[in-house]
Amino acid sequence: MRFSKPALMGAGLGFVMGIVFLIISLLQFDSAETNVKDVALVSLLIGIPFSVLIGLGIGWAWGKFYGTDSL
């Protein structure tokens, strides 16, 4: 399976944003309701993969509309 340059850049940006959201969620969780381990696991197992998939989709759409050599 080959991905275009915009799709891979979108996936990379999605990964970085997933890490940023992980850090933000670790700083803002409610300690009365959950703990650090649960917040980190949910962010790593659900948040980052969805961020990568969304970035991959946006990058794919960018490549379709603007061409694969647009970035």
N, C-alpha and C positions, 0 to 999 in steps of 0.2 A: 504494500500500500504506500503510495507516494502522496505527500502533501505539498501544496505550493508554499512558497516563501511567506505570503501573507497569512496563510492558515497556521504555519508554524510560529510565526511571530505573535499571532493572536493567542495561540496556546501558551506560549511563554509568558505573555502578559497576563493571561488568566492565572497561571501558576503563581506569578509574583503577587497578583491581587489576592489570591487565596491565602498566601502567607501573611499578607498585610491584614486581612480579615481575621486570621487566626490570632495574630498579636493583639488586635483590637478586642477580640472576644475574650482573650485571656486577661485583659486589663479591666473589662467591664462586667464580668459575670457576677451573679448574685450568690454569694457564698452560703446563704441560708437555703437555697434551692438545689445547688449542685456543687461540684468540686472541680478542681483544675484538670484532673484526669479525664472526666467525662466531657468537658468542654473541648479539650485537645483532641480526644478521639473522634468526636463528632465532626470537628473542623477538618481533621486529617482524612477521615473516611468518607465524608459527604461533601463538605464545603469546597475543598481543593479540587476534587474530581469534577464537580459541577462547574467551578470557575474555569477549569481547563477546557471542558466541553463547550461552554458558552463562548470562550475566547476563540476556540477552534472554529466554531460556527460563524462567528463574526468575521474572522480572518478569511474563511472560505467565501463568504458573501462579498467581502471586499475584493478578493481576487476575481470573482465572477463579474462584478460591476466595473472595476477599474483595471483589470488585467493582472496577470500573475507577476509582472515585473514592475508593479506600481510602487513598491516600497523600497 
